[in-house]
Amino acid sequence: MEKAILINLATNKKEKDTAEESMLELKGLAQTAGAQVVQEIFQARPKISPKYFIGKGKVSEISCLKDELQANLIIFDNNLTPIQQRNLEDEISGKIIDRTQLILDIFAQRARSKEGKLQVELAQLNYLLPRLLGKGQALSRLGGGIGTRGPGEKKLEEDRRRIQDRISKIRKDIFKVQRRRANQRKSRKKGPIPLVSLVGYTNAGKSTLFNCLSKEKMLTSSQLFATLDPVLRRITFSDGLYFFLSDTVGFIKKLPVALIEAFKATLEEIKEADCICHMIDTTSSYYDSQVEAVENILSELGVVDIPIIKVFNKIDLLPNKTQLLKKNTRPNNMAVYVSAKTGDGIQALKENIRSILFKGLKIFYLSIPRSDKKIIPSFPKWAIVLKSRENGDYSELKIMADPKSVLNYLPYIKKGEKNC
């Protein structure tokens, strides 16, 4: 296990005020990557050093501390330029990585599908390409471990042209993924089956909620980014009504632009949702800023005019729920309070989802004679077929649809119509 020293620099009051939260998150990321954190260092200075990022005196202090603590990894909570990273490695004589490289390393560990691995490799190569110039010796000196997973040293030591060729090839492969996903979405959109997307800050409990709703057994973990590859499942209500539920990677502050760009093929699913469930960890001391971070990323993705339910999770761990409920109970604020672990509040969440997805729809019972059976295959294009059965010379169906859509089928409607 690598021993890591964490570095955070603040140049203004806002960064100073959020330094503790940011360092706590960086520590979680480092531990998720497999490092043991042996020291945390914070520096406040009016501006960033173009040469070292931090001050020259702090560089000397870290160099001595590294030897004293036998640390072999220095992680910056901020992003470093290639020159700053190279200068720091020369002065400290050790491996230096920044927040982006750390997150990319975790993603490289967690990607399981071919698509996920391609997306991570693209992000890594785009990040590392400007850092290759003059780094052959540094790379061979650093060896393996955190910050070197993924493409690997052999690929990184290839000349820039070959790496650019690899980037071009990956982009083409990802474009095929995007096209395939677009076709899948287009196929889904031909029918009326709605889609719900789970989003949230990493470790907010999305996977636990996904398991609770879908009765699946996906990996759940307190580690950051426990789930990376997207998952889609059908969720059915007791009366047969159903929708699709999608889950993907959790968000985080300072999420690398390279990752957002690389994962657009995956994140596009969110934009196609009919409803978004925004998972919020109520036990986090910083959940307000985490909510803001998620909302900012949704804005960057162009998510607009999609109903959002704020799902305040882990209420079973709260000593006092009253203050939370009071704070978030406002007009037009769609909020649900749940424990995805115990199931508390899940029924209320499902009712909220149902009211959004199927608002204005009604249930109809139809009886189609054998002579008109040719019209039945068209039903899934405009209605949700809940049940169908053969009854002598008739096909009996239970559907949910917009009343306007069934005007042409009024002769087939049986008694028993009711609101959803």
Secondary structure by P-SEA (a helix, b strand, c coil): cbbbbbbbbbccaaaaaaaaaaaaaaaaaaaaacccccbbbbbbcccccccccccaaaaaaaaaaaaaacccbbbbcccccaaaaaaaaaaacbbbbcaaaaaaaaaaaccccaaaaaaaaaaaaaaaccccccaaaaaaaacccccccccccccccccaaaaaaaaaaaaaaaaaaaaaaaaaaaaaacccbbbbbbbccccccaaaaaaaaaccccccccccccccbbbbbbbbccccccbbbbbcccccccccaaaaaaacccccccccccbbbbbbccccccaaaaaaaaaaaaaaacccccccccccccccccccaaaaaaaccccccbbbbbccccccaaaaaaaaaaaaacccbbbbbbbbcccccccccccccccccccccccccbbbbbbbcccccccccccccccccccc
